[in-house]
Amino acid sequence: MRASLRILRDNRRLLVFPLLSGVALVLVVGGVVVPTAVRDWAEPSPSASDVFTVGAGYLLAGFVLTLCSGAMICAVDDVLRGGPARIGASFLRAVRHWRPLLAWSLLNTTVLLAIRQLERVPVVGWIMKELFSAGWALATYLALPAMMVDGLGVAESTRRSARMLRETFTRQVYGSWWIVLPVLLSMVGGFVAFMLGVESNRPGPAITGGAVAALVLTGALLVGATVSAIFRTTLYRDASIAA
């Protein structure tokens, strides 16, 4: 984690990747939600086109996030090799792997949707869903770095990530905890700032508190997403050398 933070400190340009990912996600979701809402307003009963649009938008959003994550991993890999973090070159490198990225996005989306269906199981459904979600996340934590760094396919990347789980499990859990903790603390701090503004019963402090909360949370999410990509790439490279 200290190495990941040092890399971010020396390469602040990496923060652009999660920002672009967020913008692209908003555009995709907006492109799906707005037309669907207009059609629903004109025709309240859902149609087959609405289902197709929502499903296609969901898959497209997953692919966009996967592509941006792959580009960030490529940039981190360049930095770890002693080069600069190049935004355009990293996206071009990720686009050249669009087939495995698309396949991985479809696989990951399908698995997660299937896991969500476990909630329908009475009594233990929620527990089963959480356990399977955590297991899938741990087993595939290094799959995307394997695709971007070593150019592996989806099947081999998933197998390699699962094989590395035994030697990287502790670091995965420990690193993920230290990535999530600042985000949680920023959410609490932002919520406190917002509530203090609201409690003042004046519009000025309320608006200021909301703006502070939004800025703190946005900054924490950007840093957390960037550090997460750096940590995953560094962990994969370290585990590959050890293997």
N, C-alpha and C positions, 0 to 999 in steps of 0.2 A: 504494500500500500504506500509506503514512503517513496519507493521508486516510481510508482504511478503518479503520485502528487508532484514529484520533481519533474517528471516528463511534462505534465500539464503546465507547471510553472514556467518551463523553458519553451513550451510550444503552445501558447495560448490560442493560436489559430485553430487548434483542434476543437475549440468550443463552437466553431461555425457549423460543424457537422450536425450535432443535435438540434441546433437552431434551424438549419435547413430541413431537417427531418420533421420538426414540428410544423413548419410552414407548409411543407408538402402534404402532411397529414391533414391539416386544416383545409387545404384546397381540395383534396380528394373527398373528405367527409362533406364539405360544403357542396361539391359537385354532385353528391349522391342525395344528401338530405333535402336540399332546396327543390330539385325537380320532383322528388317523391312527395314532399309536403304540398307542392302546388297541385299535383295530380290527386292527392288525398282530399284537398280542399274542393276540387272540382267534382270528384267522385269518391265519396266517403268509403265505400266498400273496397277492400284491398284487391288488387288484380295481380295476374301472373307477372306483368311487367314490373310491378313494385317489388315483388319477391326477387326477380332476376336482378334488378338494379341494386337492391340492398346486398344481395349475395356477391355480385361482381364488385361492388364498392368495398365490401369487407375484404375480399381477396386482394384487390388492388392496394388497399391501405396496408395490408400485411406485406406485400411485395415491396412497396415504397419504403417502409420501415426497414425491411431486410436489406434492401439496396443501400440505404444510407448507413446502416450499421456496418455493412461490408466495406463501404468506402472509408469509413472511419478506421476500421481495422487495418486497411491497406495503408492509410496515412501513418498510423502508429507503427506498423511494421517498417515503413521507410525510416521513421525516426530511430527505431531500435537498430537499424542497419547503419546509422550514422548520417542519414540524409535529412533534408528538410521535410516538413509537413506540407504537402502540395494538395490543394483542394481539387483542382480540375483533374490532375493526373490520377488522383486516388479514385475519383468517380469513374474516369475512363477505365481504369483497371478493374473496378467492380463491375462495370457494364459488360466487359469482356467475359465475365463469369455469369451472365444473366441467366443462362439455362439452369445451372445448379442452384442459383439463388432463387429462381422461380420455383423449382422443384422443392427446395427446402421450405419456402414460404407456404406452398400448398400442403406439404407434409405437416409442418408445425401447426398450421391453422386447422387442419383436419383432426389431428390428435387432440388439440386443445378443445375443439368443439365436442369431440367424442367424450373427453374427460368431463366436460360440463354436464353431459347427460347423466352422470352418476348422481347428481343432486336429486334425481327423481326417485332414487332408491330410498325407501322409508328408513327412518331412524339414523342409519349410518351413512347415508348418501353424501352429506357434506364432508364428513371425515374422510371417506374414500376419495372424494374429489380433491381435497387438499393434499392427501398423501400421494396420489398419482401425479398431480401437478408438480409437487416438489420433486418427486422422483424423475419425471421427464425433464424438468429444468436442470437438475444436477447432472443427469446422464448426457444431456446435449449441450452443456455449458460451453464446451470448447469446439463444438461442431463448426460454427461459423468461422472462427479463426483458422481451423484446419482447411476450410475451402479457400479462404483468401490468401493465407500464407503459403500453403503447400499445393494449392490447386487441386485438391481432392474432390471427388464426387460426393453426392449426398450420402450414399450408403457407407462408403469408406470413412467419411468424416464423422458420421454418427457412431460407427463402430470404434474409431480411434478415440473419440471423446468418452465413450463408455469405458474403454480400457484404461484411460487415464484417470478415471474417477477415484480409484482406490488411493493413488498417490497424491491426488490434488483435492480430495474431499475436504480436509481440514482447512486448507487455504481458501477454497471456494466459500465455505460457510463463514469463515472469519472475515475474508475480504468483503463479501456481500453485506455482512452486518455493518462494517465500518463505512460502506457506501450508503446504505439505507438510513443509518442513524442520523447523519446531518440533515437529510431530507425531512425526516420526522420531526427533528428539533426545529427546523425552519418553519414547518407547517404549524407547530405549536406557537412559535414566536409570532408568525404572521397572524394567526387567529387571535392571539392576545392583543396585538396592535389594532386589529380591526374592531374587536369588541370594546377596547378602550375608547376608540373613536366614536363608536355607536352610542356608548354609555354617556358621552358628553352631551348628547341631544342637540348637537349643532352640526350642520352639514359640512363645514370646513374640516374639523377633526375626523369626521366619519369618512370623508373622501380621502383624506391623507392616510388614515389607517388602512383603508382598502388598497390604496396605491402601494403603501409600504409592504403590505401582506403579499400583493401580487408580485412585486419586484423581488422580495426575498424568496418566495417559492419558485419563481422562474429561474432565478440565479442558482438556487440549490439543485433544481432539476437539470439544468444545463451542465453544471459541474459534476453532478452525480452520474449522468449518462456518459459524459466524457471519461471520467475516471473509471467507470465500469468497463468501457471498451478498452482502455489502456491496460487495465488489470487483466482482462480476459486474454488479450494478445500476449502480454508479458508472461502470464501463467502458462499459456500454451507453448510458447517458445522455450520456456524453462523446462516444462515437462517433456517436450520433444528431445531436448538435449540430454536430459537425464535418461530417457528411454534408449 
